[in-house]
């Protein structure tokens, strides 16, 4: 399915790094993408301009998790995803301007409601070589739930 800026939660086209995601089987998805290395913020430092940066993979992961939540699990667009735990393991560098693949495995304790806990395992590949794995526990909240939590935090 196509990932729009709105679905990826970005405003500007140059900030959207993924444009599609497909469901392979129940709870398993794939997305193919290419990073050019010319993003004005992420690649302004020439030291990291020789490979796909970890920051870029983090942003790709964020966009894919949100898109999958909206497109396949019916999470409303005004919802919030809060990260509970993130583990990242990099095995090797990813080359710029090469087709990369993300394989996303999603598990949920409650497959009925769109809100609640989500567990993502995102494995990144260049050709068939594993580059790294992001393991993420996230919570999908309604915008009203987020407002209540923020209000409690502010009020102490």
VMD Tcl script that builds the backbone (N, CA, C; Angstrom):
set m [mol new atoms 468]
animate dup $m
set s [atomselect $m all]
$s set {name element resname resid chain x y z} {
  {N N UNK 1 A 0.846 -1.181 0.000}
  {CA C UNK 1 A 0.000 0.000 0.000}
  {C C UNK 1 A 0.891 1.244 0.000}
  {N N UNK 2 A 0.353 2.301 -0.560}
  {CA C UNK 2 A 1.104 3.538 -0.635}
  {C C UNK 2 A 1.144 4.240 0.723}
  {N N UNK 3 A 2.299 4.799 1.037}
  {CA C UNK 3 A 2.480 5.575 2.262}
  {C C UNK 3 A 2.561 7.046 1.873}
  {N N UNK 4 A 1.577 7.806 2.281}
  {CA C UNK 4 A 1.553 9.243 2.006}
  {C C UNK 4 A 2.289 9.990 3.119}
  {N N UNK 5 A 2.518 11.265 2.898}
  {CA C UNK 5 A 3.116 12.091 3.948}
  {C C UNK 5 A 2.259 12.043 5.208}
  {N N UNK 6 A 0.951 12.136 5.040}
  {CA C UNK 6 A 0.041 12.130 6.183}
  {C C UNK 6 A 0.155 10.826 6.968}
  {N N UNK 7 A 0.189 9.713 6.282}
  {CA C UNK 7 A 0.283 8.400 6.930}
  {C C UNK 7 A 1.630 8.241 7.638}
  {N N UNK 8 A 2.696 8.821 7.055}
  {CA C UNK 8 A 4.040 8.730 7.645}
  {C C UNK 8 A 4.273 9.798 8.715}
  {N N UNK 9 A 3.321 10.712 8.870}
  {CA C UNK 9 A 3.421 11.815 9.842}
  {C C UNK 9 A 4.592 12.743 9.529}
  {N N UNK 10 A 4.699 13.116 8.256}
  {CA C UNK 10 A 5.678 14.123 7.838}
  {C C UNK 10 A 4.945 15.186 7.013}
  {N N UNK 11 A 5.496 16.374 6.960}
  {CA C UNK 11 A 4.880 17.461 6.209}
  {C C UNK 11 A 5.502 17.575 4.824}
  {N N UNK 12 A 6.825 17.575 4.764}
  {CA C UNK 12 A 7.537 17.803 3.505}
  {C C UNK 12 A 7.945 16.490 2.838}
  {N N UNK 13 A 7.829 16.459 1.512}
  {CA C UNK 13 A 8.163 15.249 0.750}
  {C C UNK 13 A 9.574 14.739 1.036}
  {N N UNK 14 A 10.540 15.672 1.184}
  {CA C UNK 14 A 11.930 15.235 1.376}
  {C C UNK 14 A 12.141 14.550 2.734}
  {N N UNK 15 A 11.165 14.662 3.618}
  {CA C UNK 15 A 11.280 14.019 4.929}
  {C C UNK 15 A 10.604 12.645 4.983}
  {N N UNK 16 A 9.983 12.226 3.892}
  {CA C UNK 16 A 9.376 10.885 3.835}
  {C C UNK 16 A 10.368 9.967 3.116}
  {N N UNK 17 A 10.802 8.927 3.809}
  {CA C UNK 17 A 11.816 8.030 3.275}
  {C C UNK 17 A 11.244 6.728 2.728}
  {N N UNK 18 A 9.994 6.439 3.024}
  {CA C UNK 18 A 9.361 5.213 2.522}
  {C C UNK 18 A 8.073 5.596 1.798}
  {N N UNK 19 A 7.777 4.881 0.727}
  {CA C UNK 19 A 6.589 5.223 -0.056}
  {C C UNK 19 A 5.606 4.067 -0.176}
  {N N UNK 20 A 6.004 2.879 0.256}
  {CA C UNK 20 A 5.106 1.733 0.159}
  {C C UNK 20 A 5.425 0.701 1.230}
  {N N UNK 21 A 4.390 -0.078 1.565}
  {CA C UNK 21 A 4.554 -1.224 2.454}
  {C C UNK 21 A 3.525 -2.264 2.036}
  {N N UNK 22 A 3.921 -3.519 2.045}
  {CA C UNK 22 A 3.028 -4.609 1.647}
  {C C UNK 22 A 2.962 -5.645 2.746}
  {N N UNK 23 A 1.763 -6.184 2.953}
  {CA C UNK 23 A 1.601 -7.280 3.908}
  {C C UNK 23 A 1.965 -8.574 3.210}
  {N N UNK 24 A 2.900 -9.330 3.818}
  {CA C UNK 24 A 3.379 -10.586 3.258}
  {C C UNK 24 A 2.564 -11.759 3.820}
  {N N UNK 25 A 2.292 -11.693 5.103}
  {CA C UNK 25 A 1.456 -12.685 5.791}
  {C C UNK 25 A 0.921 -12.018 7.051}
  {N N UNK 26 A 0.190 -12.745 7.856}
  {CA C UNK 26 A -0.384 -12.155 9.066}
  {C C UNK 26 A 0.738 -11.609 9.950}
  {N N UNK 27 A 0.717 -10.310 10.197}
  {CA C UNK 27 A 1.698 -9.675 11.062}
  {C C UNK 27 A 3.080 -9.492 10.469}
  {N N UNK 28 A 3.239 -9.731 9.164}
  {CA C UNK 28 A 4.552 -9.590 8.512}
  {C C UNK 28 A 4.402 -8.687 7.291}
  {N N UNK 29 A 5.290 -7.697 7.207}
  {CA C UNK 29 A 5.220 -6.685 6.167}
  {C C UNK 29 A 6.605 -6.466 5.576}
  {N N UNK 30 A 6.644 -5.928 4.344}
  {CA C UNK 30 A 7.911 -5.565 3.712}
  {C C UNK 30 A 7.775 -4.218 3.032}
  {N N UNK 31 A 8.887 -3.502 3.042}
  {CA C UNK 31 A 8.961 -2.223 2.354}
  {C C UNK 31 A 10.337 -2.117 1.708}
  {N N UNK 32 A 10.370 -1.583 0.499}
  {CA C UNK 32 A 11.627 -1.351 -0.212}
  {C C UNK 32 A 11.819 0.154 -0.350}
  {N N UNK 33 A 13.044 0.605 -0.171}
  {CA C UNK 33 A 13.317 2.034 -0.222}
  {C C UNK 33 A 14.787 2.253 -0.561}
  {N N UNK 34 A 15.100 3.486 -0.946}
  {CA C UNK 34 A 16.476 3.862 -1.265}
  {C C UNK 34 A 16.763 5.211 -0.622}
  {N N UNK 35 A 17.912 5.346 -0.012}
  {CA C UNK 35 A 18.334 6.598 0.616}
  {C C UNK 35 A 19.429 7.219 -0.252}
  {N N UNK 36 A 19.171 8.445 -0.711}
  {CA C UNK 36 A 20.113 9.101 -1.627}
  {C C UNK 36 A 21.302 9.714 -0.915}
  {N N UNK 37 A 21.107 10.129 0.350}
  {CA C UNK 37 A 22.202 10.755 1.087}
  {C C UNK 37 A 22.291 12.252 0.896}
  {N N UNK 38 A 21.238 12.849 0.341}
  {CA C UNK 38 A 21.294 14.298 0.127}
  {C C UNK 38 A 20.284 15.067 0.976}
  {N N UNK 39 A 19.755 14.439 2.013}
  {CA C UNK 39 A 18.819 15.148 2.893}
  {C C UNK 39 A 19.571 16.288 3.581}
  {N N UNK 40 A 19.004 17.499 3.572}
  {CA C UNK 40 A 19.737 18.664 4.076}
  {C C UNK 40 A 20.118 18.603 5.548}
  {N N UNK 41 A 19.370 17.891 6.366}
  {CA C UNK 41 A 19.708 17.811 7.789}
  {C C UNK 41 A 20.480 16.535 8.111}
  {N N UNK 42 A 19.965 15.402 7.688}
  {CA C UNK 42 A 20.556 14.124 8.089}
  {C C UNK 42 A 21.939 13.876 7.501}
  {N N UNK 43 A 22.242 14.525 6.387}
  {CA C UNK 43 A 23.527 14.267 5.729}
  {C C UNK 43 A 24.364 15.537 5.545}
  {N N UNK 44 A 24.177 16.513 6.431}
  {CA C UNK 44 A 24.975 17.735 6.335}
  {C C UNK 44 A 26.418 17.505 6.785}
  {N N UNK 45 A 26.645 16.500 7.614}
  {CA C UNK 45 A 27.987 16.166 8.099}
  {C C UNK 45 A 28.644 15.209 7.102}
  {N N UNK 46 A 29.747 15.616 6.463}
  {CA C UNK 46 A 30.378 14.750 5.458}
  {C C UNK 46 A 30.898 13.424 6.022}
  {N N UNK 47 A 31.106 13.361 7.341}
  {CA C UNK 47 A 31.587 12.114 7.954}
  {C C UNK 47 A 30.566 10.987 7.859}
  {N N UNK 48 A 29.282 11.344 7.839}
  {CA C UNK 48 A 28.265 10.294 7.736}
  {C C UNK 48 A 27.641 10.263 6.346}
  {N N UNK 49 A 28.133 11.079 5.445}
  {CA C UNK 49 A 27.593 11.132 4.091}
  {C C UNK 49 A 28.025 10.010 3.192}
  {N N UNK 50 A 28.688 9.001 3.748}
  {CA C UNK 50 A 29.191 7.887 2.943}
  {C C UNK 50 A 28.362 6.618 3.099}
  {N N UNK 51 A 27.360 6.657 3.996}
  {CA C UNK 51 A 26.538 5.471 4.259}
  {C C UNK 51 A 25.188 5.917 4.817}
  {N N UNK 52 A 24.242 4.999 4.893}
  {CA C UNK 52 A 22.939 5.314 5.488}
  {C C UNK 52 A 23.142 5.410 6.992}
  {N N UNK 53 A 22.804 6.550 7.553}
  {CA C UNK 53 A 23.053 6.783 8.971}
  {C C UNK 53 A 22.049 6.044 9.853}
  {N N UNK 54 A 22.449 5.797 11.083}
  {CA C UNK 54 A 21.546 5.190 12.057}
  {C C UNK 54 A 20.331 6.052 12.303}
  {N N UNK 55 A 20.513 7.375 12.266}
  {CA C UNK 55 A 19.401 8.299 12.435}
  {C C UNK 55 A 18.377 8.111 11.324}
  {N N UNK 56 A 18.847 7.878 10.114}
  {CA C UNK 56 A 17.934 7.644 8.990}
  {C C UNK 56 A 17.151 6.352 9.206}
  {N N UNK 57 A 17.828 5.290 9.642}
  {CA C UNK 57 A 17.121 4.036 9.910}
  {C C UNK 57 A 16.082 4.220 11.022}
  {N N UNK 58 A 16.406 5.024 12.009}
  {CA C UNK 58 A 15.440 5.287 13.082}
  {C C UNK 58 A 14.209 5.980 12.511}
  {N N UNK 59 A 14.413 6.961 11.644}
  {CA C UNK 59 A 13.285 7.681 11.038}
  {C C UNK 59 A 12.487 6.773 10.095}
  {N N UNK 60 A 13.161 5.947 9.327}
  {CA C UNK 60 A 12.454 4.978 8.469}
  {C C UNK 60 A 11.599 4.064 9.343}
  {N N UNK 61 A 12.151 3.599 10.447}
  {CA C UNK 61 A 11.404 2.726 11.368}
  {C C UNK 61 A 10.169 3.437 11.899}
  {N N UNK 62 A 10.323 4.685 12.311}
  {CA C UNK 62 A 9.201 5.458 12.839}
  {C C UNK 62 A 8.094 5.576 11.793}
  {N N UNK 63 A 8.476 5.909 10.563}
  {CA C UNK 63 A 7.489 6.062 9.509}
  {C C UNK 63 A 6.786 4.751 9.196}
  {N N UNK 64 A 7.533 3.652 9.160}
  {CA C UNK 64 A 6.922 2.353 8.870}
  {C C UNK 64 A 5.978 1.905 9.983}
  {N N UNK 65 A 6.371 2.096 11.242}
  {CA C UNK 65 A 5.502 1.693 12.348}
  {C C UNK 65 A 4.185 2.472 12.313}
  {N N UNK 66 A 4.263 3.767 12.090}
  {CA C UNK 66 A 3.046 4.574 12.018}
  {C C UNK 66 A 2.192 4.156 10.823}
  {N N UNK 67 A 2.811 3.992 9.669}
  {CA C UNK 67 A 2.065 3.628 8.464}
  {C C UNK 67 A 1.365 2.279 8.625}
  {N N UNK 68 A 2.068 1.296 9.153}
  {CA C UNK 68 A 1.461 -0.025 9.354}
  {C C UNK 68 A 0.309 0.063 10.343}
  {N N UNK 69 A 0.487 0.818 11.408}
  {CA C UNK 69 A -0.593 1.006 12.374}
  {C C UNK 69 A -1.833 1.594 11.719}
  {N N UNK 70 A -1.658 2.619 10.904}
  {CA C UNK 70 A -2.796 3.270 10.257}
  {C C UNK 70 A -3.401 2.413 9.141}
  {N N UNK 71 A -2.554 1.861 8.288}
  {CA C UNK 71 A -3.046 1.157 7.100}
  {C C UNK 71 A -3.595 -0.235 7.390}
  {N N UNK 72 A -2.986 -0.945 8.326}
  {CA C UNK 72 A -3.354 -2.347 8.521}
  {C C UNK 72 A -4.049 -2.639 9.850}
  {N N UNK 73 A -3.861 -1.771 10.845}
  {CA C UNK 73 A -4.454 -2.025 12.158}
  {C C UNK 73 A -5.508 -0.980 12.538}
  {N N UNK 74 A -5.861 -0.142 11.581}
  {CA C UNK 74 A -6.955 0.822 11.744}
  {C C UNK 74 A -6.743 1.813 12.893}
  {N N UNK 75 A -5.496 2.138 13.190}
  {CA C UNK 75 A -5.210 3.166 14.192}
  {C C UNK 75 A -5.569 4.518 13.565}
  {N N UNK 76 A -6.464 5.285 14.169}
  {CA C UNK 76 A -6.864 6.580 13.590}
  {C C UNK 76 A -5.666 7.510 13.388}
  {N N UNK 77 A -5.761 8.341 12.367}
  {CA C UNK 77 A -4.641 9.201 11.976}
  {C C UNK 77 A -4.261 10.207 13.053}
  {N N UNK 78 A -5.197 10.593 13.926}
  {CA C UNK 78 A -4.865 11.570 14.964}
  {C C UNK 78 A -4.314 10.919 16.235}
  {N N UNK 79 A -4.027 9.629 16.166}
  {CA C UNK 79 A -3.489 8.901 17.323}
  {C C UNK 79 A -2.015 9.198 17.525}
  {N N UNK 80 A -1.520 8.826 18.679}
  {CA C UNK 80 A -0.109 8.991 19.009}
  {C C UNK 80 A 0.498 7.634 19.296}
  {N N UNK 81 A 1.723 7.450 18.841}
  {CA C UNK 81 A 2.492 6.264 19.185}
  {C C UNK 81 A 3.565 6.694 20.166}
  {N N UNK 82 A 3.585 6.111 21.324}
  {CA C UNK 82 A 4.624 6.425 22.297}
  {C C UNK 82 A 5.580 5.246 22.361}
  {N N UNK 83 A 6.846 5.536 22.265}
  {CA C UNK 83 A 7.851 4.482 22.347}
  {C C UNK 83 A 8.048 4.080 23.802}
  {N N UNK 84 A 7.991 2.794 24.067}
  {CA C UNK 84 A 8.190 2.268 25.408}
  {C C UNK 84 A 9.599 1.710 25.567}
  {N N UNK 85 A 10.080 1.049 24.519}
  {CA C UNK 85 A 11.411 0.444 24.571}
  {C C UNK 85 A 11.930 0.304 23.139}
  {N N UNK 86 A 13.200 0.638 22.953}
  {CA C UNK 86 A 13.831 0.518 21.641}
  {C C UNK 86 A 15.187 -0.157 21.823}
  {N N UNK 87 A 15.415 -1.217 21.071}
  {CA C UNK 87 A 16.725 -1.873 21.029}
  {C C UNK 87 A 17.178 -1.887 19.579}
  {N N UNK 88 A 18.428 -1.484 19.362}
  {CA C UNK 88 A 18.950 -1.386 18.000}
  {C C UNK 88 A 20.247 -2.169 17.916}
  {N N UNK 89 A 20.352 -2.974 16.888}
  {CA C UNK 89 A 21.573 -3.738 16.643}
  {C C UNK 89 A 21.975 -3.530 15.191}
  {N N UNK 90 A 23.171 -2.993 14.976}
  {CA C UNK 90 A 23.693 -2.821 13.625}
  {C C UNK 90 A 24.783 -3.858 13.376}
  {N N UNK 91 A 24.704 -4.518 12.239}
  {CA C UNK 91 A 25.699 -5.527 11.880}
  {C C UNK 91 A 26.708 -5.024 10.853}
  {N N UNK 92 A 26.260 -4.110 9.986}
  {CA C UNK 92 A 27.152 -3.589 8.953}
  {C C UNK 92 A 26.607 -2.288 8.383}
  {N N UNK 93 A 27.443 -1.595 7.634}
  {CA C UNK 93 A 27.064 -0.336 7.008}
  {C C UNK 93 A 26.108 -0.607 5.855}
  {N N UNK 94 A 25.218 0.346 5.605}
  {CA C UNK 94 A 24.346 0.295 4.424}
  {C C UNK 94 A 24.833 1.347 3.439}
  {N N UNK 95 A 24.880 0.975 2.197}
  {CA C UNK 95 A 25.348 1.884 1.161}
  {C C UNK 95 A 24.231 2.826 0.725}
  {N N UNK 96 A 24.594 4.060 0.437}
  {CA C UNK 96 A 23.648 5.012 -0.136}
  {C C UNK 96 A 23.319 4.599 -1.562}
  {N N UNK 97 A 22.138 4.998 -2.028}
  {CA C UNK 97 A 21.693 4.790 -3.408}
  {C C UNK 97 A 21.620 3.315 -3.787}
  {N N UNK 98 A 21.347 2.459 -2.799}
  {CA C UNK 98 A 21.134 1.026 -3.036}
  {C C UNK 98 A 19.733 0.674 -2.547}
  {N N UNK 99 A 19.081 -0.241 -3.221}
  {CA C UNK 99 A 17.755 -0.667 -2.792}
  {C C UNK 99 A 17.886 -1.438 -1.481}
  {N N UNK 100 A 17.137 -0.997 -0.490}
  {CA C UNK 100 A 17.139 -1.627 0.824}
  {C C UNK 100 A 15.758 -2.209 1.097}
  {N N UNK 101 A 15.722 -3.222 1.937}
  {CA C UNK 101 A 14.447 -3.847 2.291}
  {C C UNK 101 A 14.279 -3.845 3.794}
  {N N UNK 102 A 13.078 -3.501 4.226}
  {CA C UNK 102 A 12.709 -3.622 5.632}
  {C C UNK 102 A 11.685 -4.741 5.731}
  {N N UNK 103 A 11.919 -5.669 6.635}
  {CA C UNK 103 A 10.940 -6.724 6.945}
  {C C UNK 103 A 10.452 -6.425 8.356}
  {N N UNK 104 A 9.144 -6.214 8.473}
  {CA C UNK 104 A 8.568 -5.781 9.739}
  {C C UNK 104 A 7.649 -6.877 10.264}
  {N N UNK 105 A 7.926 -7.334 11.475}
  {CA C UNK 105 A 7.070 -8.308 12.144}
  {C C UNK 105 A 6.359 -7.578 13.274}
  {N N UNK 106 A 5.033 -7.711 13.317}
  {CA C UNK 106 A 4.219 -7.006 14.303}
  {C C UNK 106 A 3.475 -8.039 15.146}
  {N N UNK 107 A 3.540 -7.857 16.449}
  {CA C UNK 107 A 2.722 -8.684 17.338}
  {C C UNK 107 A 2.001 -7.768 18.313}
  {N N UNK 108 A 0.823 -8.222 18.718}
  {CA C UNK 108 A -0.015 -7.420 19.611}
  {C C UNK 108 A -0.727 -8.337 20.582}
  {N N UNK 109 A -0.774 -7.972 21.860}
  {CA C UNK 109 A -1.543 -8.769 22.816}
  {C C UNK 109 A -3.040 -8.734 22.526}
  {N N UNK 110 A -3.532 -7.609 21.974}
  {CA C UNK 110 A -4.959 -7.457 21.685}
  {C C UNK 110 A -5.105 -7.113 20.206}
  {N N UNK 111 A -5.451 -8.105 19.388}
  {CA C UNK 111 A -5.568 -7.875 17.950}
  {C C UNK 111 A -6.906 -7.268 17.539}
  {N N UNK 112 A -7.772 -6.987 18.487}
  {CA C UNK 112 A -9.095 -6.484 18.151}
  {C C UNK 112 A -9.144 -4.962 18.136}
  {N N UNK 113 A -8.623 -4.326 19.165}
  {CA C UNK 113 A -8.682 -2.872 19.287}
  {C C UNK 113 A -7.476 -2.228 18.607}
  {N N UNK 114 A -7.667 -1.052 17.973}
  {CA C UNK 114 A -6.518 -0.388 17.344}
  {C C UNK 114 A -5.543 0.213 18.354}
  {N N UNK 115 A -6.050 0.568 19.548}
  {CA C UNK 115 A -5.184 1.168 20.559}
  {C C UNK 115 A -4.577 0.077 21.422}
  {N N UNK 116 A -3.449 0.392 22.024}
  {CA C UNK 116 A -2.813 -0.557 22.924}
  {C C UNK 116 A -1.381 -0.834 22.522}
  {N N UNK 117 A -0.861 -1.958 23.003}
  {CA C UNK 117 A 0.547 -2.299 22.812}
  {C C UNK 117 A 0.811 -2.875 21.421}
  {N N UNK 118 A 1.965 -2.490 20.880}
  {CA C UNK 118 A 2.464 -3.019 19.611}
  {C C UNK 118 A 3.920 -3.390 19.820}
  {N N UNK 119 A 4.314 -4.511 19.256}
  {CA C UNK 119 A 5.718 -4.926 19.275}
  {C C UNK 119 A 6.165 -5.084 17.827}
  {N N UNK 120 A 7.224 -4.358 17.479}
  {CA C UNK 120 A 7.743 -4.371 16.118}
  {C C UNK 120 A 9.164 -4.933 16.120}
  {N N UNK 121 A 9.442 -5.797 15.177}
  {CA C UNK 121 A 10.810 -6.226 14.904}
  {C C UNK 121 A 11.053 -5.869 13.446}
  {N N UNK 122 A 11.945 -4.907 13.236}
  {CA C UNK 122 A 12.217 -4.413 11.891}
  {C C UNK 122 A 13.635 -4.815 11.519}
  {N N UNK 123 A 13.738 -5.692 10.530}
  {CA C UNK 123 A 15.040 -6.169 10.053}
  {C C UNK 123 A 15.336 -5.497 8.721}
  {N N UNK 124 A 16.533 -4.931 8.603}
  {CA C UNK 124 A 16.931 -4.219 7.395}
  {C C UNK 124 A 17.951 -5.038 6.615}
  {N N UNK 125 A 17.767 -5.072 5.283}
  {CA C UNK 125 A 18.629 -5.856 4.402}
  {C C UNK 125 A 19.091 -5.018 3.223}
  {N N UNK 126 A 20.327 -5.275 2.806}
  {CA C UNK 126 A 20.839 -4.796 1.525}
  {C C UNK 126 A 21.168 -6.048 0.742}
  {N N UNK 127 A 20.527 -6.235 -0.412}
  {CA C UNK 127 A 20.523 -7.521 -1.112}
  {C C UNK 127 A 19.947 -8.530 -0.122}
  {N N UNK 128 A 20.621 -9.595 0.171}
  {CA C UNK 128 A 20.092 -10.548 1.156}
  {C C UNK 128 A 20.888 -10.497 2.460}
  {N N UNK 129 A 21.699 -9.464 2.623}
  {CA C UNK 129 A 22.570 -9.352 3.788}
  {C C UNK 129 A 21.886 -8.535 4.883}
  {N N UNK 130 A 21.807 -9.103 6.081}
  {CA C UNK 130 A 21.197 -8.414 7.214}
  {C C UNK 130 A 22.090 -7.257 7.652}
  {N N UNK 131 A 21.510 -6.062 7.695}
  {CA C UNK 131 A 22.233 -4.869 8.122}
  {C C UNK 131 A 22.049 -4.586 9.603}
  {N N UNK 132 A 20.829 -4.798 10.085}
  {CA C UNK 132 A 20.541 -4.500 11.478}
  {C C UNK 132 A 19.099 -4.792 11.817}
  {N N UNK 133 A 18.801 -4.733 13.115}
  {CA C UNK 133 A 17.455 -5.041 13.606}
  {C C UNK 133 A 17.058 -4.000 14.644}
  {N N UNK 134 A 15.858 -3.487 14.496}
  {CA C UNK 134 A 15.245 -2.593 15.477}
  {C C UNK 134 A 14.120 -3.373 16.149}
  {N N UNK 135 A 14.152 -3.473 17.462}
  {CA C UNK 135 A 13.067 -4.088 18.229}
  {C C UNK 135 A 12.421 -2.974 19.045}
  {N N UNK 136 A 11.116 -2.805 18.857}
  {CA C UNK 136 A 10.432 -1.662 19.450}
  {C C UNK 136 A 9.142 -2.102 20.126}
  {N N UNK 137 A 8.949 -1.640 21.348}
  {CA C UNK 137 A 7.661 -1.759 22.029}
  {C C UNK 137 A 7.058 -0.369 22.023}
  {N N UNK 138 A 5.828 -0.263 21.524}
  {CA C UNK 138 A 5.164 1.029 21.416}
  {C C UNK 138 A 3.727 0.911 21.895}
  {N N UNK 139 A 3.173 2.048 22.216}
  {CA C UNK 139 A 1.794 2.106 22.678}
  {C C UNK 139 A 1.040 3.078 21.789}
  {N N UNK 140 A -0.062 2.629 21.192}
  {CA C UNK 140 A -0.914 3.508 20.395}
  {C C UNK 140 A -1.983 4.089 21.306}
  {N N UNK 141 A -2.019 5.416 21.354}
  {CA C UNK 141 A -2.971 6.136 22.213}
  {C C UNK 141 A -3.877 7.018 21.370}
  {N N UNK 142 A -5.116 7.185 21.811}
  {CA C UNK 142 A -5.979 8.160 21.162}
  {C C UNK 142 A -5.446 9.546 21.500}
  {N N UNK 143 A -5.797 10.523 20.683}
  {CA C UNK 143 A -5.337 11.891 20.969}
  {C C UNK 143 A -5.910 12.382 22.296}
  {N N UNK 144 A -7.111 11.945 22.651}
  {CA C UNK 144 A -7.691 12.329 23.948}
  {C C UNK 144 A -6.910 11.730 25.109}
  {N N UNK 145 A -6.496 10.476 24.975}
  {CA C UNK 145 A -5.704 9.839 26.039}
  {C C UNK 145 A -4.376 10.566 26.208}
  {N N UNK 146 A -3.755 10.954 25.090}
  {CA C UNK 146 A -2.493 11.687 25.173}
  {C C UNK 146 A -2.692 13.023 25.897}
  {N N UNK 147 A -3.766 13.722 25.572}
  {CA C UNK 147 A -4.035 15.017 26.223}
  {C C UNK 147 A -4.223 14.841 27.725}
  {N N UNK 148 A -4.941 13.791 28.134}
  {CA C UNK 148 A -5.137 13.539 29.564}
  {C C UNK 148 A -3.805 13.242 30.252}
  {N N UNK 149 A -2.966 12.424 29.624}
  {CA C UNK 149 A -1.665 12.092 30.211}
  {C C UNK 149 A -0.767 13.325 30.301}
  {N N UNK 150 A -0.760 14.141 29.278}
  {CA C UNK 150 A 0.053 15.348 29.289}
  {C C UNK 150 A -0.436 16.318 30.368}
  {N N UNK 151 A -1.750 16.434 30.501}
  {CA C UNK 151 A -2.317 17.320 31.516}
  {C C UNK 151 A -1.903 16.856 32.914}
  {N N UNK 152 A -1.977 15.545 33.160}
  {CA C UNK 152 A -1.539 15.012 34.454}
  {C C UNK 152 A -0.079 15.303 34.719}
  {N N UNK 153 A 0.730 15.172 33.681}
  {CA C UNK 153 A 2.161 15.417 33.851}
  {C C UNK 153 A 2.422 16.876 34.174}
  {N N UNK 154 A 1.731 17.784 33.505}
  {CA C UNK 154 A 1.915 19.216 33.728}
  {C C UNK 154 A 1.413 19.605 35.121}
  {N N UNK 155 A 0.262 19.057 35.509}
  {CA C UNK 155 A -0.335 19.398 36.799}
  {C C UNK 155 A 0.401 18.742 37.964}
  {N N UNK 156 A 1.182 17.728 37.651}
  {CA C UNK 156 A 1.977 17.078 38.696}
  {C C UNK 156 A 1.186 16.060 39.381}
}
mol reanalyze $m
mol bondsrecalc $m
mol representation Tube
mol addrep $m
